[in-house]
Amino acid sequence: MAHGFSLARRLRAGETVFSAWCVLGAPDIAELLARFGFAAVTFDQQHGRYDHTATDAGISILHATGAAPIVRVPVGDFEEASRMLDAGAEAIIAPAINSPEEAQNFAAAMKYPPLGKRSWGPHRAIPFSCIDQKTYLTKLISSPLHSR
């Protein structure tokens, strides 16, 4: 069931979106939570058992259910955060950002130039977005928040 990215659109519309929080490292549990009605599911790589492979699989599963995948990455792991966006995560939670400079560094790592430093690689995110590659890039660069 292709739905495209919907989390940012829903939040901008003022909708309350409840997210389940997954720590067990089992993508099947995330799928069950989505099928039981959670509009989003958060994969906790910081304190949970989700590694890159399990999170990547969970993102794919959630896109099939229509729920928005959110990933909480380990402290300071901006590379993993970028990879999770490439895999189709709709939001990243970056723990332990404690200063404006740290927030700016994180934002730069998540955004494409000219607003940031993120390299191109959303080969899984593009099909999940339900738009073509050129529109995907144009939409992300033209938005000051790089929202989807």
Chimera marker file (.cmm) of the C-alpha trace (Angstrom):
<marker_set name="trace">
<marker id="1" x="0.000" y="0.000" z="0.000" r="1" g="1" b="0" radius="0.5"/>
<marker id="2" x="1.920" y="3.025" z="-1.240" r="1" g="1" b="0" radius="0.5"/>
<marker id="3" x="1.137" y="6.118" z="0.769" r="1" g="1" b="0" radius="0.5"/>
<marker id="4" x="4.118" y="8.398" z="0.317" r="1" g="1" b="0" radius="0.5"/>
<marker id="5" x="5.547" y="10.318" z="3.210" r="1" g="1" b="0" radius="0.5"/>
<marker id="6" x="2.704" y="11.576" z="5.380" r="1" g="1" b="0" radius="0.5"/>
<marker id="7" x="4.025" y="12.387" z="8.848" r="1" g="1" b="0" radius="0.5"/>
<marker id="8" x="5.158" y="15.979" z="8.187" r="1" g="1" b="0" radius="0.5"/>
<marker id="9" x="2.008" y="16.704" z="6.192" r="1" g="1" b="0" radius="0.5"/>
<marker id="10" x="-0.185" y="15.371" z="8.996" r="1" g="1" b="0" radius="0.5"/>
<marker id="11" x="1.652" y="17.346" z="11.669" r="1" g="1" b="0" radius="0.5"/>
<marker id="12" x="1.515" y="20.566" z="9.616" r="1" g="1" b="0" radius="0.5"/>
<marker id="13" x="-2.247" y="20.036" z="9.324" r="1" g="1" b="0" radius="0.5"/>
<marker id="14" x="-2.461" y="20.030" z="13.130" r="1" g="1" b="0" radius="0.5"/>
<marker id="15" x="-3.241" y="16.330" z="13.464" r="1" g="1" b="0" radius="0.5"/>
<marker id="16" x="-2.198" y="14.547" z="16.641" r="1" g="1" b="0" radius="0.5"/>
<marker id="17" x="-0.075" y="11.547" z="15.682" r="1" g="1" b="0" radius="0.5"/>
<marker id="18" x="0.594" y="8.827" z="18.245" r="1" g="1" b="0" radius="0.5"/>
<marker id="19" x="3.779" y="6.793" z="17.882" r="1" g="1" b="0" radius="0.5"/>
<marker id="20" x="4.432" y="3.413" z="19.417" r="1" g="1" b="0" radius="0.5"/>
<marker id="21" x="7.963" y="2.975" z="20.776" r="1" g="1" b="0" radius="0.5"/>
<marker id="22" x="9.831" y="-0.202" z="19.815" r="1" g="1" b="0" radius="0.5"/>
<marker id="23" x="12.918" y="-1.414" z="21.654" r="1" g="1" b="0" radius="0.5"/>
<marker id="24" x="13.005" y="-5.188" z="21.104" r="1" g="1" b="0" radius="0.5"/>
<marker id="25" x="14.730" y="-5.221" z="17.700" r="1" g="1" b="0" radius="0.5"/>
<marker id="26" x="11.957" y="-7.223" z="16.016" r="1" g="1" b="0" radius="0.5"/>
<marker id="27" x="10.411" y="-5.577" z="12.937" r="1" g="1" b="0" radius="0.5"/>
<marker id="28" x="7.374" y="-7.868" z="13.234" r="1" g="1" b="0" radius="0.5"/>
<marker id="29" x="6.428" y="-6.153" z="16.492" r="1" g="1" b="0" radius="0.5"/>
<marker id="30" x="6.537" y="-2.771" z="14.756" r="1" g="1" b="0" radius="0.5"/>
<marker id="31" x="4.227" y="-4.148" z="12.076" r="1" g="1" b="0" radius="0.5"/>
<marker id="32" x="1.741" y="-5.375" z="14.692" r="1" g="1" b="0" radius="0.5"/>
<marker id="33" x="1.747" y="-1.985" z="16.402" r="1" g="1" b="0" radius="0.5"/>
<marker id="34" x="1.061" y="-0.263" z="13.079" r="1" g="1" b="0" radius="0.5"/>
<marker id="35" x="-1.729" y="-2.709" z="12.255" r="1" g="1" b="0" radius="0.5"/>
<marker id="36" x="-3.254" y="-2.096" z="15.702" r="1" g="1" b="0" radius="0.5"/>
<marker id="37" x="-3.669" y="1.552" z="14.770" r="1" g="1" b="0" radius="0.5"/>
<marker id="38" x="-0.538" y="3.520" z="15.609" r="1" g="1" b="0" radius="0.5"/>
<marker id="39" x="0.027" y="6.148" z="12.920" r="1" g="1" b="0" radius="0.5"/>
<marker id="40" x="3.785" y="6.037" z="13.564" r="1" g="1" b="0" radius="0.5"/>
<marker id="41" x="6.277" y="3.661" z="15.153" r="1" g="1" b="0" radius="0.5"/>
<marker id="42" x="9.622" y="4.719" z="16.621" r="1" g="1" b="0" radius="0.5"/>
<marker id="43" x="12.588" y="2.343" z="16.357" r="1" g="1" b="0" radius="0.5"/>
<marker id="44" x="14.912" y="2.954" z="19.309" r="1" g="1" b="0" radius="0.5"/>
<marker id="45" x="18.536" y="2.398" z="18.308" r="1" g="1" b="0" radius="0.5"/>
<marker id="46" x="19.750" y="4.448" z="21.274" r="1" g="1" b="0" radius="0.5"/>
<marker id="47" x="18.571" y="2.229" z="24.133" r="1" g="1" b="0" radius="0.5"/>
<marker id="48" x="16.717" y="-0.513" z="22.299" r="1" g="1" b="0" radius="0.5"/>
<marker id="49" x="17.922" y="-3.547" z="20.395" r="1" g="1" b="0" radius="0.5"/>
<marker id="50" x="17.355" y="-2.109" z="16.932" r="1" g="1" b="0" radius="0.5"/>
<marker id="51" x="20.508" y="-2.201" z="14.836" r="1" g="1" b="0" radius="0.5"/>
<marker id="52" x="20.813" y="-0.903" z="11.276" r="1" g="1" b="0" radius="0.5"/>
<marker id="53" x="19.547" y="-4.105" z="9.641" r="1" g="1" b="0" radius="0.5"/>
<marker id="54" x="16.493" y="-4.555" z="11.871" r="1" g="1" b="0" radius="0.5"/>
<marker id="55" x="15.586" y="-0.877" z="11.586" r="1" g="1" b="0" radius="0.5"/>
<marker id="56" x="15.942" y="-0.917" z="7.799" r="1" g="1" b="0" radius="0.5"/>
<marker id="57" x="13.632" y="-3.951" z="7.608" r="1" g="1" b="0" radius="0.5"/>
<marker id="58" x="11.166" y="-2.285" z="9.966" r="1" g="1" b="0" radius="0.5"/>
<marker id="59" x="11.041" y="0.863" z="7.856" r="1" g="1" b="0" radius="0.5"/>
<marker id="60" x="10.066" y="-1.182" z="4.815" r="1" g="1" b="0" radius="0.5"/>
<marker id="61" x="7.387" y="-3.005" z="6.766" r="1" g="1" b="0" radius="0.5"/>
<marker id="62" x="5.910" y="0.213" z="8.115" r="1" g="1" b="0" radius="0.5"/>
<marker id="63" x="5.696" y="1.761" z="4.659" r="1" g="1" b="0" radius="0.5"/>
<marker id="64" x="3.690" y="-1.284" z="3.597" r="1" g="1" b="0" radius="0.5"/>
<marker id="65" x="1.235" y="-0.675" z="6.463" r="1" g="1" b="0" radius="0.5"/>
<marker id="66" x="0.927" y="3.083" z="5.949" r="1" g="1" b="0" radius="0.5"/>
<marker id="67" x="2.453" y="3.951" z="9.331" r="1" g="1" b="0" radius="0.5"/>
<marker id="68" x="5.259" y="6.495" z="9.536" r="1" g="1" b="0" radius="0.5"/>
<marker id="69" x="8.674" y="5.127" z="10.569" r="1" g="1" b="0" radius="0.5"/>
<marker id="70" x="10.624" y="7.229" z="13.063" r="1" g="1" b="0" radius="0.5"/>
<marker id="71" x="14.155" y="6.345" z="14.194" r="1" g="1" b="0" radius="0.5"/>
<marker id="72" x="15.894" y="7.354" z="17.407" r="1" g="1" b="0" radius="0.5"/>
<marker id="73" x="19.584" y="7.066" z="16.565" r="1" g="1" b="0" radius="0.5"/>
<marker id="74" x="22.469" y="6.631" z="19.014" r="1" g="1" b="0" radius="0.5"/>
<marker id="75" x="23.967" y="9.826" z="20.426" r="1" g="1" b="0" radius="0.5"/>
<marker id="76" x="25.995" y="11.683" z="17.812" r="1" g="1" b="0" radius="0.5"/>
<marker id="77" x="25.493" y="9.081" z="15.065" r="1" g="1" b="0" radius="0.5"/>
<marker id="78" x="24.585" y="11.465" z="12.276" r="1" g="1" b="0" radius="0.5"/>
<marker id="79" x="25.831" y="8.991" z="9.656" r="1" g="1" b="0" radius="0.5"/>
<marker id="80" x="23.290" y="6.409" z="10.806" r="1" g="1" b="0" radius="0.5"/>
<marker id="81" x="20.606" y="9.090" z="10.874" r="1" g="1" b="0" radius="0.5"/>
<marker id="82" x="21.356" y="9.948" z="7.249" r="1" g="1" b="0" radius="0.5"/>
<marker id="83" x="21.268" y="6.249" z="6.299" r="1" g="1" b="0" radius="0.5"/>
<marker id="84" x="17.899" y="5.871" z="7.996" r="1" g="1" b="0" radius="0.5"/>
<marker id="85" x="16.538" y="8.818" z="6.004" r="1" g="1" b="0" radius="0.5"/>
<marker id="86" x="17.912" y="7.150" z="2.864" r="1" g="1" b="0" radius="0.5"/>
<marker id="87" x="16.065" y="3.979" z="3.896" r="1" g="1" b="0" radius="0.5"/>
<marker id="88" x="12.784" y="5.876" z="4.192" r="1" g="1" b="0" radius="0.5"/>
<marker id="89" x="12.500" y="7.063" z="7.798" r="1" g="1" b="0" radius="0.5"/>
<marker id="90" x="10.096" y="9.979" z="8.006" r="1" g="1" b="0" radius="0.5"/>
<marker id="91" x="11.657" y="11.479" z="11.125" r="1" g="1" b="0" radius="0.5"/>
<marker id="92" x="14.831" y="11.183" z="13.164" r="1" g="1" b="0" radius="0.5"/>
<marker id="93" x="15.105" y="11.647" z="16.898" r="1" g="1" b="0" radius="0.5"/>
<marker id="94" x="18.649" y="12.727" z="17.777" r="1" g="1" b="0" radius="0.5"/>
<marker id="95" x="19.217" y="12.390" z="21.529" r="1" g="1" b="0" radius="0.5"/>
<marker id="96" x="21.542" y="14.525" z="23.640" r="1" g="1" b="0" radius="0.5"/>
<marker id="97" x="21.642" y="17.608" z="21.461" r="1" g="1" b="0" radius="0.5"/>
<marker id="98" x="22.294" y="20.251" z="24.069" r="1" g="1" b="0" radius="0.5"/>
<marker id="99" x="23.313" y="23.415" z="22.269" r="1" g="1" b="0" radius="0.5"/>
<marker id="100" x="22.363" y="25.496" z="19.254" r="1" g="1" b="0" radius="0.5"/>
<marker id="101" x="25.654" y="24.500" z="17.609" r="1" g="1" b="0" radius="0.5"/>
<marker id="102" x="24.918" y="20.782" z="18.044" r="1" g="1" b="0" radius="0.5"/>
<marker id="103" x="21.418" y="21.326" z="16.622" r="1" g="1" b="0" radius="0.5"/>
<marker id="104" x="22.848" y="23.183" z="13.612" r="1" g="1" b="0" radius="0.5"/>
<marker id="105" x="25.383" y="20.395" z="12.993" r="1" g="1" b="0" radius="0.5"/>
<marker id="106" x="22.625" y="17.787" z="13.141" r="1" g="1" b="0" radius="0.5"/>
<marker id="107" x="20.359" y="19.762" z="10.804" r="1" g="1" b="0" radius="0.5"/>
<marker id="108" x="23.214" y="20.224" z="8.316" r="1" g="1" b="0" radius="0.5"/>
<marker id="109" x="23.874" y="16.474" z="8.323" r="1" g="1" b="0" radius="0.5"/>
<marker id="110" x="20.191" y="15.766" z="7.544" r="1" g="1" b="0" radius="0.5"/>
<marker id="111" x="19.657" y="18.334" z="4.778" r="1" g="1" b="0" radius="0.5"/>
<marker id="112" x="20.865" y="18.340" z="1.195" r="1" g="1" b="0" radius="0.5"/>
<marker id="113" x="22.942" y="21.228" z="-0.166" r="1" g="1" b="0" radius="0.5"/>
<marker id="114" x="22.623" y="24.155" z="-0.349" r="1" g="1" b="0" radius="0.5"/>
<marker id="115" x="21.016" y="24.073" z="3.119" r="1" g="1" b="0" radius="0.5"/>
<marker id="116" x="23.101" y="21.216" z="4.482" r="1" g="1" b="0" radius="0.5"/>
<marker id="117" x="25.844" y="18.685" z="3.889" r="1" g="1" b="0" radius="0.5"/>
<marker id="118" x="23.924" y="15.441" z="3.399" r="1" g="1" b="0" radius="0.5"/>
<marker id="119" x="25.126" y="13.367" z="0.465" r="1" g="1" b="0" radius="0.5"/>
<marker id="120" x="22.753" y="11.882" z="-2.097" r="1" g="1" b="0" radius="0.5"/>
<marker id="121" x="21.615" y="8.318" z="-1.461" r="1" g="1" b="0" radius="0.5"/>
<marker id="122" x="17.833" y="7.996" z="-0.886" r="1" g="1" b="0" radius="0.5"/>
<marker id="123" x="17.465" y="4.994" z="-3.188" r="1" g="1" b="0" radius="0.5"/>
<marker id="124" x="14.882" y="3.365" z="-0.917" r="1" g="1" b="0" radius="0.5"/>
<marker id="125" x="13.268" y="6.579" z="0.310" r="1" g="1" b="0" radius="0.5"/>
<marker id="126" x="12.362" y="7.740" z="-3.187" r="1" g="1" b="0" radius="0.5"/>
<marker id="127" x="10.080" y="4.782" z="-4.017" r="1" g="1" b="0" radius="0.5"/>
<marker id="128" x="8.444" y="5.104" z="-0.586" r="1" g="1" b="0" radius="0.5"/>
<marker id="129" x="7.785" y="8.800" z="-1.247" r="1" g="1" b="0" radius="0.5"/>
<marker id="130" x="5.648" y="7.936" z="-4.309" r="1" g="1" b="0" radius="0.5"/>
<marker id="131" x="7.320" y="10.687" z="-6.369" r="1" g="1" b="0" radius="0.5"/>
<marker id="132" x="10.076" y="10.621" z="-8.969" r="1" g="1" b="0" radius="0.5"/>
<marker id="133" x="13.727" y="11.349" z="-8.151" r="1" g="1" b="0" radius="0.5"/>
<marker id="134" x="13.802" y="14.872" z="-9.618" r="1" g="1" b="0" radius="0.5"/>
<marker id="135" x="10.623" y="15.924" z="-7.801" r="1" g="1" b="0" radius="0.5"/>
<marker id="136" x="11.910" y="14.348" z="-4.576" r="1" g="1" b="0" radius="0.5"/>
<marker id="137" x="15.124" y="16.371" z="-4.666" r="1" g="1" b="0" radius="0.5"/>
<marker id="138" x="13.419" y="19.574" z="-5.797" r="1" g="1" b="0" radius="0.5"/>
<marker id="139" x="10.796" y="19.289" z="-3.083" r="1" g="1" b="0" radius="0.5"/>
<marker id="140" x="13.369" y="18.673" z="-0.364" r="1" g="1" b="0" radius="0.5"/>
<marker id="141" x="15.706" y="21.447" z="-1.419" r="1" g="1" b="0" radius="0.5"/>
<marker id="142" x="12.955" y="23.997" z="-1.970" r="1" g="1" b="0" radius="0.5"/>
<marker id="143" x="11.522" y="23.494" z="1.518" r="1" g="1" b="0" radius="0.5"/>
<marker id="144" x="13.376" y="25.417" z="4.241" r="1" g="1" b="0" radius="0.5"/>
<marker id="145" x="12.620" y="22.579" z="6.655" r="1" g="1" b="0" radius="0.5"/>
<marker id="146" x="13.297" y="19.848" z="4.084" r="1" g="1" b="0" radius="0.5"/>
<marker id="147" x="9.907" y="18.468" z="5.070" r="1" g="1" b="0" radius="0.5"/>
<marker id="148" x="8.298" y="15.641" z="3.173" r="1" g="1" b="0" radius="0.5"/>
<link id1="1" id2="2" r="1" g="1" b="0" radius="0.2"/>
<link id1="2" id2="3" r="1" g="1" b="0" radius="0.2"/>
<link id1="3" id2="4" r="1" g="1" b="0" radius="0.2"/>
<link id1="4" id2="5" r="1" g="1" b="0" radius="0.2"/>
<link id1="5" id2="6" r="1" g="1" b="0" radius="0.2"/>
<link id1="6" id2="7" r="1" g="1" b="0" radius="0.2"/>
<link id1="7" id2="8" r="1" g="1" b="0" radius="0.2"/>
<link id1="8" id2="9" r="1" g="1" b="0" radius="0.2"/>
<link id1="9" id2="10" r="1" g="1" b="0" radius="0.2"/>
<link id1="10" id2="11" r="1" g="1" b="0" radius="0.2"/>
<link id1="11" id2="12" r="1" g="1" b="0" radius="0.2"/>
<link id1="12" id2="13" r="1" g="1" b="0" radius="0.2"/>
<link id1="13" id2="14" r="1" g="1" b="0" radius="0.2"/>
<link id1="14" id2="15" r="1" g="1" b="0" radius="0.2"/>
<link id1="15" id2="16" r="1" g="1" b="0" radius="0.2"/>
<link id1="16" id2="17" r="1" g="1" b="0" radius="0.2"/>
<link id1="17" id2="18" r="1" g="1" b="0" radius="0.2"/>
<link id1="18" id2="19" r="1" g="1" b="0" radius="0.2"/>
<link id1="19" id2="20" r="1" g="1" b="0" radius="0.2"/>
<link id1="20" id2="21" r="1" g="1" b="0" radius="0.2"/>
<link id1="21" id2="22" r="1" g="1" b="0" radius="0.2"/>
<link id1="22" id2="23" r="1" g="1" b="0" radius="0.2"/>
<link id1="23" id2="24" r="1" g="1" b="0" radius="0.2"/>
<link id1="24" id2="25" r="1" g="1" b="0" radius="0.2"/>
<link id1="25" id2="26" r="1" g="1" b="0" radius="0.2"/>
<link id1="26" id2="27" r="1" g="1" b="0" radius="0.2"/>
<link id1="27" id2="28" r="1" g="1" b="0" radius="0.2"/>
<link id1="28" id2="29" r="1" g="1" b="0" radius="0.2"/>
<link id1="29" id2="30" r="1" g="1" b="0" radius="0.2"/>
<link id1="30" id2="31" r="1" g="1" b="0" radius="0.2"/>
<link id1="31" id2="32" r="1" g="1" b="0" radius="0.2"/>
<link id1="32" id2="33" r="1" g="1" b="0" radius="0.2"/>
<link id1="33" id2="34" r="1" g="1" b="0" radius="0.2"/>
<link id1="34" id2="35" r="1" g="1" b="0" radius="0.2"/>
<link id1="35" id2="36" r="1" g="1" b="0" radius="0.2"/>
<link id1="36" id2="37" r="1" g="1" b="0" radius="0.2"/>
<link id1="37" id2="38" r="1" g="1" b="0" radius="0.2"/>
<link id1="38" id2="39" r="1" g="1" b="0" radius="0.2"/>
<link id1="39" id2="40" r="1" g="1" b="0" radius="0.2"/>
<link id1="40" id2="41" r="1" g="1" b="0" radius="0.2"/>
<link id1="41" id2="42" r="1" g="1" b="0" radius="0.2"/>
<link id1="42" id2="43" r="1" g="1" b="0" radius="0.2"/>
<link id1="43" id2="44" r="1" g="1" b="0" radius="0.2"/>
<link id1="44" id2="45" r="1" g="1" b="0" radius="0.2"/>
<link id1="45" id2="46" r="1" g="1" b="0" radius="0.2"/>
<link id1="46" id2="47" r="1" g="1" b="0" radius="0.2"/>
<link id1="47" id2="48" r="1" g="1" b="0" radius="0.2"/>
<link id1="48" id2="49" r="1" g="1" b="0" radius="0.2"/>
<link id1="49" id2="50" r="1" g="1" b="0" radius="0.2"/>
<link id1="50" id2="51" r="1" g="1" b="0" radius="0.2"/>
<link id1="51" id2="52" r="1" g="1" b="0" radius="0.2"/>
<link id1="52" id2="53" r="1" g="1" b="0" radius="0.2"/>
<link id1="53" id2="54" r="1" g="1" b="0" radius="0.2"/>
<link id1="54" id2="55" r="1" g="1" b="0" radius="0.2"/>
<link id1="55" id2="56" r="1" g="1" b="0" radius="0.2"/>
<link id1="56" id2="57" r="1" g="1" b="0" radius="0.2"/>
<link id1="57" id2="58" r="1" g="1" b="0" radius="0.2"/>
<link id1="58" id2="59" r="1" g="1" b="0" radius="0.2"/>
<link id1="59" id2="60" r="1" g="1" b="0" radius="0.2"/>
<link id1="60" id2="61" r="1" g="1" b="0" radius="0.2"/>
<link id1="61" id2="62" r="1" g="1" b="0" radius="0.2"/>
<link id1="62" id2="63" r="1" g="1" b="0" radius="0.2"/>
<link id1="63" id2="64" r="1" g="1" b="0" radius="0.2"/>
<link id1="64" id2="65" r="1" g="1" b="0" radius="0.2"/>
<link id1="65" id2="66" r="1" g="1" b="0" radius="0.2"/>
<link id1="66" id2="67" r="1" g="1" b="0" radius="0.2"/>
<link id1="67" id2="68" r="1" g="1" b="0" radius="0.2"/>
<link id1="68" id2="69" r="1" g="1" b="0" radius="0.2"/>
<link id1="69" id2="70" r="1" g="1" b="0" radius="0.2"/>
<link id1="70" id2="71" r="1" g="1" b="0" radius="0.2"/>
<link id1="71" id2="72" r="1" g="1" b="0" radius="0.2"/>
<link id1="72" id2="73" r="1" g="1" b="0" radius="0.2"/>
<link id1="73" id2="74" r="1" g="1" b="0" radius="0.2"/>
<link id1="74" id2="75" r="1" g="1" b="0" radius="0.2"/>
<link id1="75" id2="76" r="1" g="1" b="0" radius="0.2"/>
<link id1="76" id2="77" r="1" g="1" b="0" radius="0.2"/>
<link id1="77" id2="78" r="1" g="1" b="0" radius="0.2"/>
<link id1="78" id2="79" r="1" g="1" b="0" radius="0.2"/>
<link id1="79" id2="80" r="1" g="1" b="0" radius="0.2"/>
<link id1="80" id2="81" r="1" g="1" b="0" radius="0.2"/>
<link id1="81" id2="82" r="1" g="1" b="0" radius="0.2"/>
<link id1="82" id2="83" r="1" g="1" b="0" radius="0.2"/>
<link id1="83" id2="84" r="1" g="1" b="0" radius="0.2"/>
<link id1="84" id2="85" r="1" g="1" b="0" radius="0.2"/>
<link id1="85" id2="86" r="1" g="1" b="0" radius="0.2"/>
<link id1="86" id2="87" r="1" g="1" b="0" radius="0.2"/>
<link id1="87" id2="88" r="1" g="1" b="0" radius="0.2"/>
<link id1="88" id2="89" r="1" g="1" b="0" radius="0.2"/>
<link id1="89" id2="90" r="1" g="1" b="0" radius="0.2"/>
<link id1="90" id2="91" r="1" g="1" b="0" radius="0.2"/>
<link id1="91" id2="92" r="1" g="1" b="0" radius="0.2"/>
<link id1="92" id2="93" r="1" g="1" b="0" radius="0.2"/>
<link id1="93" id2="94" r="1" g="1" b="0" radius="0.2"/>
<link id1="94" id2="95" r="1" g="1" b="0" radius="0.2"/>
<link id1="95" id2="96" r="1" g="1" b="0" radius="0.2"/>
<link id1="96" id2="97" r="1" g="1" b="0" radius="0.2"/>
<link id1="97" id2="98" r="1" g="1" b="0" radius="0.2"/>
<link id1="98" id2="99" r="1" g="1" b="0" radius="0.2"/>
<link id1="99" id2="100" r="1" g="1" b="0" radius="0.2"/>
<link id1="100" id2="101" r="1" g="1" b="0" radius="0.2"/>
<link id1="101" id2="102" r="1" g="1" b="0" radius="0.2"/>
<link id1="102" id2="103" r="1" g="1" b="0" radius="0.2"/>
<link id1="103" id2="104" r="1" g="1" b="0" radius="0.2"/>
<link id1="104" id2="105" r="1" g="1" b="0" radius="0.2"/>
<link id1="105" id2="106" r="1" g="1" b="0" radius="0.2"/>
<link id1="106" id2="107" r="1" g="1" b="0" radius="0.2"/>
<link id1="107" id2="108" r="1" g="1" b="0" radius="0.2"/>
<link id1="108" id2="109" r="1" g="1" b="0" radius="0.2"/>
<link id1="109" id2="110" r="1" g="1" b="0" radius="0.2"/>
<link id1="110" id2="111" r="1" g="1" b="0" radius="0.2"/>
<link id1="111" id2="112" r="1" g="1" b="0" radius="0.2"/>
<link id1="112" id2="113" r="1" g="1" b="0" radius="0.2"/>
<link id1="113" id2="114" r="1" g="1" b="0" radius="0.2"/>
<link id1="114" id2="115" r="1" g="1" b="0" radius="0.2"/>
<link id1="115" id2="116" r="1" g="1" b="0" radius="0.2"/>
<link id1="116" id2="117" r="1" g="1" b="0" radius="0.2"/>
<link id1="117" id2="118" r="1" g="1" b="0" radius="0.2"/>
<link id1="118" id2="119" r="1" g="1" b="0" radius="0.2"/>
<link id1="119" id2="120" r="1" g="1" b="0" radius="0.2"/>
<link id1="120" id2="121" r="1" g="1" b="0" radius="0.2"/>
<link id1="121" id2="122" r="1" g="1" b="0" radius="0.2"/>
<link id1="122" id2="123" r="1" g="1" b="0" radius="0.2"/>
<link id1="123" id2="124" r="1" g="1" b="0" radius="0.2"/>
<link id1="124" id2="125" r="1" g="1" b="0" radius="0.2"/>
<link id1="125" id2="126" r="1" g="1" b="0" radius="0.2"/>
<link id1="126" id2="127" r="1" g="1" b="0" radius="0.2"/>
<link id1="127" id2="128" r="1" g="1" b="0" radius="0.2"/>
<link id1="128" id2="129" r="1" g="1" b="0" radius="0.2"/>
<link id1="129" id2="130" r="1" g="1" b="0" radius="0.2"/>
<link id1="130" id2="131" r="1" g="1" b="0" radius="0.2"/>
<link id1="131" id2="132" r="1" g="1" b="0" radius="0.2"/>
<link id1="132" id2="133" r="1" g="1" b="0" radius="0.2"/>
<link id1="133" id2="134" r="1" g="1" b="0" radius="0.2"/>
<link id1="134" id2="135" r="1" g="1" b="0" radius="0.2"/>
<link id1="135" id2="136" r="1" g="1" b="0" radius="0.2"/>
<link id1="136" id2="137" r="1" g="1" b="0" radius="0.2"/>
<link id1="137" id2="138" r="1" g="1" b="0" radius="0.2"/>
<link id1="138" id2="139" r="1" g="1" b="0" radius="0.2"/>
<link id1="139" id2="140" r="1" g="1" b="0" radius="0.2"/>
<link id1="140" id2="141" r="1" g="1" b="0" radius="0.2"/>
<link id1="141" id2="142" r="1" g="1" b="0" radius="0.2"/>
<link id1="142" id2="143" r="1" g="1" b="0" radius="0.2"/>
<link id1="143" id2="144" r="1" g="1" b="0" radius="0.2"/>
<link id1="144" id2="145" r="1" g="1" b="0" radius="0.2"/>
<link id1="145" id2="146" r="1" g="1" b="0" radius="0.2"/>
<link id1="146" id2="147" r="1" g="1" b="0" radius="0.2"/>
<link id1="147" id2="148" r="1" g="1" b="0" radius="0.2"/>
</marker_set>
